[in-house]
Amino acid sequence: MILLACLVFASCAAQPPTSQSTAATQPPPPGQSTTAVLHPTTPVRTTATLVPPAGTPEQLSGSIIIDGSSTVFPITEAASIAFRSFAPQVEIRLGVSGSSGGFKKFCAGETLISDASRPISADEAQACAQAGISYVELPIAFDGISVMVHPDNTWANCITVAELKALWVPEAEGVVTRWSQLRQGWPDTPISLYGAGGDSGTFDYFTHAIVGTERSSRKDYVASEDDYLLAQDLAADPAGLGFFGYAYYVEYEGRLRALEIDDGEGCVAPSATSIADGSYQPLSRPIFLYVRADALDRPEMRAFVDFYLTNGPALVRQARYIPLPDSTYPLVARRVEHRSTGSVFSGGSQVGVSIEEILQLEGGQ
């Protein structure tokens, strides 16, 4: 069942949230529909600083269906709300089902744009090819998966990749359950865990970067594809540790505390600077839009995608993520202009991809 955050004028029946977690959330958990609610991480701001769509956007009409990553959701929501202020007759239906869930819908022909917090996998690319769906891959921003604890946690400030692996490997399920098991000197108290669900690109990337095998993880934790829900739950649990997108840490700063990560080169905290310069490893990553290539022939689709990329840095900052360099967005837009289909990545999550590599990849298209 598709989650639809029906923006501005679209009407949907509100449903009570259902999840392994109990906190209320905006947007609601995947699989539930709702009327439009503005996400706190993407407040409505003036569009005066944005470049309007070209031509006569007020004459555009049609429907654009988007689904996928909760990490990318705040950016796409900001773009959708701003675009509809210029093109009010275009209906945009924006859903959240996680990167994997979004690709399932995209390759089944149910959506026109898929938000993703990881590159498309080889299996997903094959599913799209078998369905005759070509796509244009658009890197739009950088994120740093943040490992968070409650402010009442006074003992943990930096955690090593090895300690995170010991906590999250499948063999830790039901075995590593106390803080003292991670490091000598940490208290002998229970640890409760929160993290991305199995349909989330954040789950895919985190397990690949930390455990060493994508989708390999313990299962005895509170899981959700909705980062906002995870942040709310963790903020109410002094014993907790969780991981989710950087924007949700920024939104909850003061109610949550980010741990520094030590990958062997010293402790580094997630920040706009450390994510942009690549020093926050191994949890810095690019995030994406995947756009159905044949849909770019539709005027409203092309106008929306062009608007998104033209205003990319401003929209990304509004959503509290880290933009690519301003000079990169025209290179990304060139992929749209040239209809450069397929992925420039090797079919899945990649650790340590730098902005420079993105520039080289895009410059080669």
Short mmCIF file of the C-alpha atoms (twelve columns), coordinates in Angstrom:
data_MODEL
# 
_entry.id   MODEL 
# 
loop_
_atom_site.group_PDB 
_atom_site.id 
_atom_site.type_symbol 
_atom_site.label_atom_id 
_atom_site.label_alt_id 
_atom_site.label_comp_id 
_atom_site.label_asym_id 
_atom_site.label_seq_id 
_atom_site.Cartn_x 
_atom_site.Cartn_y 
_atom_site.Cartn_z 
_atom_site.pdbx_PDB_model_num 
ATOM 1   C CA . MET A 1   0.000  0.000   0.000   1 
ATOM 2   C CA . ILE A 2   1.468  3.304   -1.085  1 
ATOM 3   C CA . LEU A 3   2.145  6.016   1.439   1 
ATOM 4   C CA . LEU A 4   1.037  9.291   -0.089  1 
ATOM 5   C CA . ALA A 5   1.956  12.589  1.413   1 
ATOM 6   C CA . CYS A 6   -0.429 14.363  -0.945  1 
ATOM 7   C CA . LEU A 7   0.994  17.796  -1.170  1 
ATOM 8   C CA . VAL A 8   -1.051 20.985  -0.920  1 
ATOM 9   C CA . PHE A 9   -4.343 20.125  -2.611  1 
ATOM 10  C CA . ALA A 10  -4.353 16.342  -2.958  1 
ATOM 11  C CA . SER A 11  -6.627 14.664  -0.414  1 
ATOM 12  C CA . CYS A 12  -6.004 11.305  1.213   1 
ATOM 13  C CA . ALA A 13  -7.670 9.505   4.088   1 
ATOM 14  C CA . ALA A 14  -5.650 9.700   7.279   1 
ATOM 15  C CA . GLN A 15  -4.676 6.384   8.827   1 
ATOM 16  C CA . PRO A 16  -3.302 5.643   12.300  1 
ATOM 17  C CA . PRO A 17  0.412  4.806   12.186  1 
ATOM 18  C CA . THR A 18  1.535  1.226   12.619  1 
ATOM 19  C CA . SER A 19  5.143  0.416   13.394  1 
ATOM 20  C CA . GLN A 20  7.406  -1.500  15.718  1 
ATOM 21  C CA . SER A 21  7.944  1.866   17.366  1 
ATOM 22  C CA . THR A 22  5.355  3.864   19.245  1 
ATOM 23  C CA . ALA A 23  6.256  7.469   18.567  1 
ATOM 24  C CA . ALA A 24  4.169  9.713   16.366  1 
ATOM 25  C CA . THR A 25  5.909  10.781  13.193  1 
ATOM 26  C CA . GLN A 26  5.854  13.066  10.206  1 
ATOM 27  C CA . PRO A 27  5.737  11.624  7.610   1 
ATOM 28  C CA . PRO A 28  3.969  8.537   9.019   1 
ATOM 29  C CA . PRO A 29  5.404  5.047   8.744   1 
ATOM 30  C CA . PRO A 30  5.625  3.438   5.300   1 
ATOM 31  C CA . GLY A 31  2.382  1.862   4.206   1 
ATOM 32  C CA . GLN A 32  0.131  4.517   5.696   1 
ATOM 33  C CA . SER A 33  -1.542 7.393   3.862   1 
ATOM 34  C CA . THR A 34  -2.054 10.855  5.209   1 
ATOM 35  C CA . THR A 35  -3.143 14.339  4.357   1 
ATOM 36  C CA . ALA A 36  -0.319 16.781  3.683   1 
ATOM 37  C CA . VAL A 37  1.646  17.653  6.811   1 
ATOM 38  C CA . LEU A 38  4.704  19.847  6.481   1 
ATOM 39  C CA . HIS A 39  7.783  18.028  7.733   1 
ATOM 40  C CA . PRO A 40  9.618  19.922  10.494  1 
ATOM 41  C CA . THR A 41  12.965 19.364  8.776   1 
ATOM 42  C CA . THR A 42  11.682 21.182  5.692   1 
ATOM 43  C CA . PRO A 43  9.683  24.207  6.858   1 
ATOM 44  C CA . VAL A 44  7.978  26.298  4.225   1 
ATOM 45  C CA . ARG A 45  10.175 29.247  3.417   1 
ATOM 46  C CA . THR A 46  9.943  32.018  0.897   1 
ATOM 47  C CA . THR A 47  10.539 31.015  -2.714  1 
ATOM 48  C CA . ALA A 48  11.943 34.461  -3.467  1 
ATOM 49  C CA . THR A 49  15.503 33.098  -3.454  1 
ATOM 50  C CA . LEU A 50  14.651 30.173  -5.753  1 
ATOM 51  C CA . VAL A 51  14.923 30.256  -9.533  1 
ATOM 52  C CA . PRO A 52  11.385 29.832  -10.946 1 
ATOM 53  C CA . PRO A 53  10.662 27.146  -13.534 1 
ATOM 54  C CA . ALA A 54  11.199 28.284  -17.096 1 
ATOM 55  C CA . GLY A 55  8.315  29.287  -19.332 1 
ATOM 56  C CA . THR A 56  4.788  29.461  -17.988 1 
ATOM 57  C CA . PRO A 57  4.688  26.944  -15.111 1 
ATOM 58  C CA . GLU A 58  1.214  28.090  -14.061 1 
ATOM 59  C CA . GLN A 59  -0.089 26.436  -17.244 1 
ATOM 60  C CA . LEU A 60  1.477  23.062  -16.472 1 
ATOM 61  C CA . SER A 61  -0.741 20.193  -15.316 1 
ATOM 62  C CA . GLY A 62  -0.505 16.491  -14.659 1 
ATOM 63  C CA . SER A 63  0.551  14.179  -11.845 1 
ATOM 64  C CA . ILE A 64  4.009  13.216  -10.581 1 
ATOM 65  C CA . ILE A 65  4.303  10.178  -8.309  1 
ATOM 66  C CA . ILE A 66  7.422  9.918   -6.142  1 
ATOM 67  C CA . ASP A 67  8.363  7.323   -3.537  1 
ATOM 68  C CA . GLY A 68  11.394 5.930   -1.770  1 
ATOM 69  C CA . SER A 69  13.896 7.004   0.851   1 
ATOM 70  C CA . SER A 70  12.902 8.748   4.073   1 
ATOM 71  C CA . THR A 71  16.408 10.232  4.092   1 
ATOM 72  C CA . VAL A 72  15.852 11.997  0.767   1 
ATOM 73  C CA . PHE A 73  12.212 12.789  1.589   1 
ATOM 74  C CA . PRO A 74  12.871 16.214  3.221   1 
ATOM 75  C CA . ILE A 75  14.717 17.489  0.137   1 
ATOM 76  C CA . THR A 76  12.103 16.234  -2.303  1 
ATOM 77  C CA . GLU A 77  9.318  17.556  -0.097  1 
ATOM 78  C CA . ALA A 78  10.925 21.004  -0.096  1 
ATOM 79  C CA . ALA A 79  11.306 20.864  -3.888  1 
ATOM 80  C CA . SER A 80  7.712  19.689  -4.350  1 
ATOM 81  C CA . ILE A 81  6.167  22.369  -2.161  1 
ATOM 82  C CA . ALA A 82  8.240  25.097  -3.804  1 
ATOM 83  C CA . PHE A 83  7.509  23.844  -7.331  1 
ATOM 84  C CA . ARG A 84  3.769  23.732  -6.706  1 
ATOM 85  C CA . SER A 85  3.840  27.363  -5.621  1 
ATOM 86  C CA . PHE A 86  4.805  28.107  -9.234  1 
ATOM 87  C CA . ALA A 87  2.808  25.283  -10.885 1 
ATOM 88  C CA . PRO A 88  -0.305 24.787  -8.733  1 
ATOM 89  C CA . GLN A 89  -2.093 22.594  -11.274 1 
ATOM 90  C CA . VAL A 90  0.563  19.883  -11.049 1 
ATOM 91  C CA . GLU A 91  -0.306 17.239  -8.455  1 
ATOM 92  C CA . ILE A 92  2.692  15.734  -6.687  1 
ATOM 93  C CA . ARG A 93  2.171  12.586  -4.640  1 
ATOM 94  C CA . LEU A 94  5.147  11.959  -2.401  1 
ATOM 95  C CA . GLY A 95  5.542  8.700   -0.502  1 
ATOM 96  C CA . VAL A 96  8.027  6.995   1.800   1 
ATOM 97  C CA . SER A 97  8.724  3.274   1.624   1 
ATOM 98  C CA . GLY A 98  12.515 3.212   1.924   1 
ATOM 99  C CA . SER A 99  15.035 3.048   -0.913  1 
ATOM 100 C CA . SER A 100 14.446 -0.655  -1.565  1 
ATOM 101 C CA . GLY A 101 10.672 -0.296  -1.362  1 
ATOM 102 C CA . GLY A 102 10.852 2.711   -3.649  1 
ATOM 103 C CA . PHE A 103 12.872 0.842   -6.270  1 
ATOM 104 C CA . LYS A 104 10.341 -2.012  -6.213  1 
ATOM 105 C CA . LYS A 105 7.588  0.450   -7.090  1 
ATOM 106 C CA . PHE A 106 9.750  2.332   -9.589  1 
ATOM 107 C CA . CYS A 107 10.743 -0.806  -11.502 1 
ATOM 108 C CA . ALA A 108 7.112  -1.982  -11.429 1 
ATOM 109 C CA . GLY A 109 6.070  1.217   -13.201 1 
ATOM 110 C CA . GLU A 110 4.153  2.609   -10.223 1 
ATOM 111 C CA . THR A 111 6.233  5.778   -9.788  1 
ATOM 112 C CA . LEU A 112 8.071  8.279   -11.969 1 
ATOM 113 C CA . ILE A 113 10.785 9.323   -9.517  1 
ATOM 114 C CA . SER A 114 12.470 7.225   -6.845  1 
ATOM 115 C CA . ASP A 115 14.263 8.854   -3.905  1 
ATOM 116 C CA . ALA A 116 17.256 6.742   -2.843  1 
ATOM 117 C CA . SER A 117 19.899 6.941   -0.151  1 
ATOM 118 C CA . ARG A 118 22.099 4.456   -2.025  1 
ATOM 119 C CA . PRO A 119 22.795 3.573   -5.656  1 
ATOM 120 C CA . ILE A 120 20.461 1.184   -7.410  1 
ATOM 121 C CA . SER A 121 21.551 -2.445  -6.981  1 
ATOM 122 C CA . ALA A 122 22.350 -4.825  -9.821  1 
ATOM 123 C CA . ASP A 123 19.191 -6.843  -9.115  1 
ATOM 124 C CA . GLU A 124 17.050 -3.702  -9.091  1 
ATOM 125 C CA . ALA A 125 18.631 -2.489  -12.326 1 
ATOM 126 C CA . GLN A 126 17.853 -5.865  -13.891 1 
ATOM 127 C CA . ALA A 127 14.232 -5.655  -12.691 1 
ATOM 128 C CA . CYS A 128 13.876 -2.245  -14.310 1 
ATOM 129 C CA . ALA A 129 15.454 -3.507  -17.533 1 
ATOM 130 C CA . GLN A 130 13.109 -6.500  -17.665 1 
ATOM 131 C CA . ALA A 131 10.171 -4.121  -17.255 1 
ATOM 132 C CA . GLY A 132 11.477 -1.877  -20.034 1 
ATOM 133 C CA . ILE A 133 12.091 1.032   -17.661 1 
ATOM 134 C CA . SER A 134 15.138 3.198   -18.328 1 
ATOM 135 C CA . TYR A 135 16.194 5.751   -15.752 1 
ATOM 136 C CA . VAL A 136 18.486 8.716   -15.257 1 
ATOM 137 C CA . GLU A 137 20.517 8.625   -12.030 1 
ATOM 138 C CA . LEU A 138 20.963 12.011  -10.342 1 
ATOM 139 C CA . PRO A 139 23.243 12.497  -7.314  1 
ATOM 140 C CA . ILE A 140 21.770 15.437  -5.404  1 
ATOM 141 C CA . ALA A 141 23.485 15.744  -2.010  1 
ATOM 142 C CA . PHE A 142 25.668 14.140  0.612   1 
ATOM 143 C CA . ASP A 143 24.527 12.629  3.901   1 
ATOM 144 C CA . GLY A 144 26.367 11.255  6.884   1 
ATOM 145 C CA . ILE A 145 24.660 8.420   8.733   1 
ATOM 146 C CA . SER A 146 24.719 9.561   12.344  1 
ATOM 147 C CA . VAL A 147 25.110 7.212   15.315  1 
ATOM 148 C CA . MET A 148 23.094 8.753   18.115  1 
ATOM 149 C CA . VAL A 149 22.565 8.378   21.850  1 
ATOM 150 C CA . HIS A 150 20.410 10.109  24.442  1 
ATOM 151 C CA . PRO A 151 21.968 13.190  26.147  1 
ATOM 152 C CA . ASP A 152 21.792 11.339  29.487  1 
ATOM 153 C CA . ASN A 153 24.428 8.962   28.136  1 
ATOM 154 C CA . THR A 154 27.568 10.424  29.762  1 
ATOM 155 C CA . TRP A 155 30.056 7.641   28.973  1 
ATOM 156 C CA . ALA A 156 30.080 7.242   25.193  1 
ATOM 157 C CA . ASN A 157 31.598 10.044  23.129  1 
ATOM 158 C CA . CYS A 158 33.434 8.181   20.392  1 
ATOM 159 C CA . ILE A 159 32.843 4.656   19.140  1 
ATOM 160 C CA . THR A 160 35.075 2.649   16.853  1 
ATOM 161 C CA . VAL A 161 33.974 0.910   13.684  1 
ATOM 162 C CA . ALA A 162 35.048 -2.372  15.303  1 
ATOM 163 C CA . GLU A 163 32.789 -1.712  18.299  1 
ATOM 164 C CA . LEU A 164 29.863 -0.867  16.039  1 
ATOM 165 C CA . LYS A 165 30.471 -4.056  14.095  1 
ATOM 166 C CA . ALA A 166 30.546 -6.102  17.304  1 
ATOM 167 C CA . LEU A 167 27.204 -4.557  18.226  1 
ATOM 168 C CA . TRP A 168 25.427 -5.030  14.892  1 
ATOM 169 C CA . VAL A 169 26.681 -8.345  13.459  1 
ATOM 170 C CA . PRO A 170 24.029 -11.095 13.311  1 
ATOM 171 C CA . GLU A 171 25.929 -13.068 15.955  1 
ATOM 172 C CA . ALA A 172 25.371 -10.224 18.462  1 
ATOM 173 C CA . GLU A 173 21.619 -10.828 18.512  1 
ATOM 174 C CA . GLY A 174 20.566 -11.684 22.050  1 
ATOM 175 C CA . VAL A 175 24.235 -11.786 23.099  1 
ATOM 176 C CA . VAL A 176 25.610 -8.233  23.061  1 
ATOM 177 C CA . THR A 177 22.936 -6.531  25.131  1 
ATOM 178 C CA . ARG A 178 24.830 -4.328  27.605  1 
ATOM 179 C CA . TRP A 179 27.057 -1.284  27.232  1 
ATOM 180 C CA . SER A 180 29.845 -2.954  29.224  1 
ATOM 181 C CA . GLN A 181 30.183 -5.604  26.510  1 
ATOM 182 C CA . LEU A 182 31.313 -2.983  24.016  1 
ATOM 183 C CA . ARG A 183 34.095 -1.351  26.017  1 
ATOM 184 C CA . GLN A 184 35.682 -1.848  29.407  1 
ATOM 185 C CA . GLY A 185 34.671 1.009   31.679  1 
ATOM 186 C CA . TRP A 186 31.271 1.551   30.113  1 
ATOM 187 C CA . PRO A 187 28.412 0.782   32.551  1 
ATOM 188 C CA . ASP A 188 26.929 -2.657  32.974  1 
ATOM 189 C CA . THR A 189 23.491 -1.458  31.884  1 
ATOM 190 C CA . PRO A 190 21.195 -2.629  29.070  1 
ATOM 191 C CA . ILE A 191 21.543 -1.131  25.609  1 
ATOM 192 C CA . SER A 192 18.486 -0.732  23.377  1 
ATOM 193 C CA . LEU A 193 18.946 -0.351  19.650  1 
ATOM 194 C CA . TYR A 194 17.201 1.646   16.924  1 
ATOM 195 C CA . GLY A 195 17.949 1.597   13.230  1 
ATOM 196 C CA . ALA A 196 16.795 1.558   9.662   1 
ATOM 197 C CA . GLY A 197 14.432 -1.169  8.478   1 
ATOM 198 C CA . GLY A 198 15.168 -3.697  5.778   1 
ATOM 199 C CA . ASP A 199 13.620 -1.643  2.961   1 
ATOM 200 C CA . SER A 200 15.842 1.323   3.754   1 
ATOM 201 C CA . GLY A 201 18.921 2.309   1.784   1 
ATOM 202 C CA . THR A 202 20.348 3.498   5.086   1 
ATOM 203 C CA . PHE A 203 20.175 -0.111  6.320   1 
ATOM 204 C CA . ASP A 204 21.926 -1.336  3.174   1 
ATOM 205 C CA . TYR A 205 24.694 1.245   3.419   1 
ATOM 206 C CA . PHE A 206 25.204 0.963   7.196   1 
ATOM 207 C CA . THR A 207 25.503 -2.823  7.142   1 
ATOM 208 C CA . HIS A 208 27.863 -2.672  4.159   1 
ATOM 209 C CA . ALA A 209 30.069 -0.015  5.774   1 
ATOM 210 C CA . ILE A 210 30.045 -1.326  9.357   1 
ATOM 211 C CA . VAL A 211 29.357 -5.068  9.277   1 
ATOM 212 C CA . GLY A 212 31.113 -5.604  5.960   1 
ATOM 213 C CA . THR A 213 28.228 -7.399  4.251   1 
ATOM 214 C CA . GLU A 214 25.196 -5.575  2.930   1 
ATOM 215 C CA . ARG A 215 21.940 -6.525  4.702   1 
ATOM 216 C CA . SER A 216 23.781 -8.587  7.341   1 
ATOM 217 C CA . SER A 217 22.587 -7.477  10.777  1 
ATOM 218 C CA . ARG A 218 21.131 -8.506  14.096  1 
ATOM 219 C CA . LYS A 219 17.347 -8.256  14.104  1 
ATOM 220 C CA . ASP A 220 16.531 -7.563  17.743  1 
ATOM 221 C CA . TYR A 221 16.204 -3.807  17.412  1 
ATOM 222 C CA . VAL A 222 13.465 -1.254  16.784  1 
ATOM 223 C CA . ALA A 223 13.438 -0.942  12.998  1 
ATOM 224 C CA . SER A 224 11.731 1.587   10.762  1 
ATOM 225 C CA . GLU A 225 12.186 3.038   7.296   1 
ATOM 226 C CA . ASP A 226 11.151 6.368   8.838   1 
ATOM 227 C CA . ASP A 227 14.128 8.270   10.282  1 
ATOM 228 C CA . TYR A 228 11.863 10.775  11.974  1 
ATOM 229 C CA . LEU A 229 10.146 8.060   13.982  1 
ATOM 230 C CA . LEU A 230 13.488 6.582   15.033  1 
ATOM 231 C CA . ALA A 231 14.727 9.982   16.202  1 
ATOM 232 C CA . GLN A 232 11.615 10.517  18.300  1 
ATOM 233 C CA . ASP A 233 11.875 7.109   19.950  1 
ATOM 234 C CA . LEU A 234 15.584 7.387   20.658  1 
ATOM 235 C CA . ALA A 235 15.083 10.844  22.175  1 
ATOM 236 C CA . ALA A 236 12.866 9.171   24.782  1 
ATOM 237 C CA . ASP A 237 15.276 6.329   25.644  1 
ATOM 238 C CA . PRO A 238 18.354 7.083   27.813  1 
ATOM 239 C CA . ALA A 239 19.632 3.523   27.231  1 
ATOM 240 C CA . GLY A 240 19.377 3.723   23.459  1 
ATOM 241 C CA . LEU A 241 21.734 3.858   20.497  1 
ATOM 242 C CA . GLY A 242 20.502 4.338   16.953  1 
ATOM 243 C CA . PHE A 243 21.543 5.322   13.441  1 
ATOM 244 C CA . PHE A 244 19.799 7.467   10.816  1 
ATOM 245 C CA . GLY A 245 20.300 10.383  8.430   1 
ATOM 246 C CA . TYR A 246 22.202 13.545  9.351   1 
ATOM 247 C CA . ALA A 247 19.248 15.923  8.868   1 
ATOM 248 C CA . TYR A 248 17.296 14.148  11.580  1 
ATOM 249 C CA . TYR A 249 20.220 14.518  13.978  1 
ATOM 250 C CA . VAL A 250 20.314 18.256  13.216  1 
ATOM 251 C CA . GLU A 251 16.559 18.488  13.776  1 
ATOM 252 C CA . TYR A 252 16.890 16.738  17.145  1 
ATOM 253 C CA . GLU A 253 20.146 18.349  18.272  1 
ATOM 254 C CA . GLY A 254 19.731 18.979  21.987  1 
ATOM 255 C CA . ARG A 255 17.466 15.967  22.371  1 
ATOM 256 C CA . LEU A 256 20.015 13.592  20.860  1 
ATOM 257 C CA . ARG A 257 23.799 13.472  20.831  1 
ATOM 258 C CA . ALA A 258 25.931 12.226  17.955  1 
ATOM 259 C CA . LEU A 259 28.840 9.914   18.665  1 
ATOM 260 C CA . GLU A 260 32.144 10.522  16.945  1 
ATOM 261 C CA . ILE A 261 33.258 7.637   14.727  1 
ATOM 262 C CA . ASP A 262 36.794 6.244   14.737  1 
ATOM 263 C CA . ASP A 263 37.648 4.276   11.601  1 
ATOM 264 C CA . GLY A 264 41.277 3.955   12.661  1 
ATOM 265 C CA . GLU A 265 42.216 7.512   11.768  1 
ATOM 266 C CA . GLY A 266 40.858 9.152   14.921  1 
ATOM 267 C CA . CYS A 267 37.454 10.245  16.184  1 
ATOM 268 C CA . VAL A 268 35.389 12.402  13.805  1 
ATOM 269 C CA . ALA A 269 31.921 13.817  14.480  1 
ATOM 270 C CA . PRO A 270 29.293 14.150  11.750  1 
ATOM 271 C CA . SER A 271 29.105 17.745  10.537  1 
ATOM 272 C CA . ALA A 272 28.580 19.640  7.313   1 
ATOM 273 C CA . THR A 273 32.355 20.045  7.051   1 
ATOM 274 C CA . SER A 274 33.381 16.457  7.845   1 
ATOM 275 C CA . ILE A 275 30.754 15.013  5.518   1 
ATOM 276 C CA . ALA A 276 31.635 17.408  2.688   1 
ATOM 277 C CA . ASP A 277 35.397 16.832  2.917   1 
ATOM 278 C CA . GLY A 278 35.029 13.063  3.310   1 
ATOM 279 C CA . SER A 279 36.707 12.823  6.714   1 
ATOM 280 C CA . TYR A 280 33.578 11.379  8.353   1 
ATOM 281 C CA . GLN A 281 34.190 7.793   7.343   1 
ATOM 282 C CA . PRO A 282 32.904 5.258   6.674   1 
ATOM 283 C CA . LEU A 283 29.399 6.729   7.015   1 
ATOM 284 C CA . SER A 284 29.440 9.617   4.503   1 
ATOM 285 C CA . ARG A 285 27.491 8.826   1.337   1 
ATOM 286 C CA . PRO A 286 25.837 10.421  -1.703  1 
ATOM 287 C CA . ILE A 287 22.042 10.395  -2.011  1 
ATOM 288 C CA . PHE A 288 20.054 10.295  -5.233  1 
ATOM 289 C CA . LEU A 289 17.020 10.788  -7.405  1 
ATOM 290 C CA . TYR A 290 16.194 8.191   -10.054 1 
ATOM 291 C CA . VAL A 291 13.989 9.598   -12.805 1 
ATOM 292 C CA . ARG A 292 12.128 7.538   -15.367 1 
ATOM 293 C CA . ALA A 293 13.699 8.540   -18.688 1 
ATOM 294 C CA . ASP A 294 10.581 8.421   -20.872 1 
ATOM 295 C CA . ALA A 295 8.672  10.559  -18.355 1 
ATOM 296 C CA . LEU A 296 11.075 13.428  -19.057 1 
ATOM 297 C CA . ASP A 297 9.125  13.946  -22.303 1 
ATOM 298 C CA . ARG A 298 6.243  15.215  -20.180 1 
ATOM 299 C CA . PRO A 299 6.473  18.995  -19.704 1 
ATOM 300 C CA . GLU A 300 5.543  18.929  -16.016 1 
ATOM 301 C CA . MET A 301 8.125  16.224  -15.255 1 
ATOM 302 C CA . ARG A 302 10.935 17.973  -17.094 1 
ATOM 303 C CA . ALA A 303 10.040 21.287  -15.460 1 
ATOM 304 C CA . PHE A 304 10.037 19.707  -11.994 1 
ATOM 305 C CA . VAL A 305 13.370 17.919  -12.432 1 
ATOM 306 C CA . ASP A 306 15.003 21.029  -13.917 1 
ATOM 307 C CA . PHE A 307 13.638 23.124  -11.038 1 
ATOM 308 C CA . TYR A 308 14.928 20.592  -8.500  1 
ATOM 309 C CA . LEU A 309 18.463 20.610  -9.911  1 
ATOM 310 C CA . THR A 310 18.622 24.348  -10.628 1 
ATOM 311 C CA . ASN A 311 17.751 25.044  -7.005  1 
ATOM 312 C CA . GLY A 312 19.587 22.005  -5.660  1 
ATOM 313 C CA . PRO A 313 21.989 23.715  -3.234  1 
ATOM 314 C CA . ALA A 314 19.261 25.865  -1.660  1 
ATOM 315 C CA . LEU A 315 16.809 22.970  -1.340  1 
ATOM 316 C CA . VAL A 316 19.440 20.657  0.127   1 
ATOM 317 C CA . ARG A 317 20.504 23.246  2.701   1 
ATOM 318 C CA . GLN A 318 16.858 23.895  3.591   1 
ATOM 319 C CA . ALA A 319 16.482 20.187  4.324   1 
ATOM 320 C CA . ARG A 320 19.674 20.343  6.432   1 
ATOM 321 C CA . TYR A 321 21.767 18.081  4.272   1 
ATOM 322 C CA . ILE A 322 25.095 18.851  2.605   1 
ATOM 323 C CA . PRO A 323 24.988 20.072  -1.008  1 
ATOM 324 C CA . LEU A 324 27.365 18.935  -3.673  1 
ATOM 325 C CA . PRO A 325 29.586 21.789  -4.884  1 
ATOM 326 C CA . ASP A 326 27.546 24.354  -6.817  1 
ATOM 327 C CA . SER A 327 29.530 23.497  -9.940  1 
ATOM 328 C CA . THR A 328 28.349 19.880  -9.755  1 
ATOM 329 C CA . TYR A 329 24.642 20.497  -10.254 1 
ATOM 330 C CA . PRO A 330 25.026 21.637  -13.894 1 
ATOM 331 C CA . LEU A 331 26.954 18.406  -14.529 1 
ATOM 332 C CA . VAL A 332 24.127 16.422  -12.964 1 
ATOM 333 C CA . ALA A 333 21.619 18.396  -15.057 1 
ATOM 334 C CA . ARG A 334 23.620 17.416  -18.141 1 
ATOM 335 C CA . ARG A 335 22.617 13.818  -17.483 1 
ATOM 336 C CA . VAL A 336 18.994 14.916  -17.828 1 
ATOM 337 C CA . GLU A 337 19.713 16.919  -20.975 1 
ATOM 338 C CA . HIS A 338 21.567 13.998  -22.577 1 
ATOM 339 C CA . ARG A 339 19.204 11.341  -21.162 1 
ATOM 340 C CA . SER A 340 22.239 9.523   -19.762 1 
ATOM 341 C CA . THR A 341 20.601 6.329   -18.540 1 
ATOM 342 C CA . GLY A 342 21.871 3.704   -16.138 1 
ATOM 343 C CA . SER A 343 24.078 4.007   -13.072 1 
ATOM 344 C CA . VAL A 344 27.623 5.350   -12.852 1 
ATOM 345 C CA . PHE A 345 28.086 3.186   -9.766  1 
ATOM 346 C CA . SER A 346 28.841 -0.523  -9.781  1 
ATOM 347 C CA . GLY A 347 25.432 -1.734  -8.729  1 
ATOM 348 C CA . GLY A 348 25.129 -1.032  -5.025  1 
ATOM 349 C CA . SER A 349 26.365 0.782   -1.939  1 
ATOM 350 C CA . GLN A 350 29.934 2.079   -2.042  1 
ATOM 351 C CA . VAL A 351 31.946 3.210   0.965   1 
ATOM 352 C CA . GLY A 352 34.148 6.299   0.800   1 
ATOM 353 C CA . VAL A 353 32.755 7.894   -2.357  1 
ATOM 354 C CA . SER A 354 34.071 11.462  -2.374  1 
ATOM 355 C CA . ILE A 355 32.708 14.612  -3.945  1 
ATOM 356 C CA . GLU A 356 35.721 14.592  -6.267  1 
ATOM 357 C CA . GLU A 357 34.770 11.130  -7.493  1 
ATOM 358 C CA . ILE A 358 31.200 12.286  -8.081  1 
ATOM 359 C CA . LEU A 359 32.569 15.170  -10.167 1 
ATOM 360 C CA . GLN A 360 34.694 12.784  -12.217 1 
ATOM 361 C CA . LEU A 361 31.825 10.359  -12.699 1 
ATOM 362 C CA . GLU A 362 29.427 13.067  -13.768 1 
ATOM 363 C CA . GLY A 363 32.009 14.837  -15.914 1 
ATOM 364 C CA . GLY A 364 32.483 11.664  -17.906 1 
ATOM 365 C CA . GLN A 365 28.859 11.511  -18.987 1 
# 
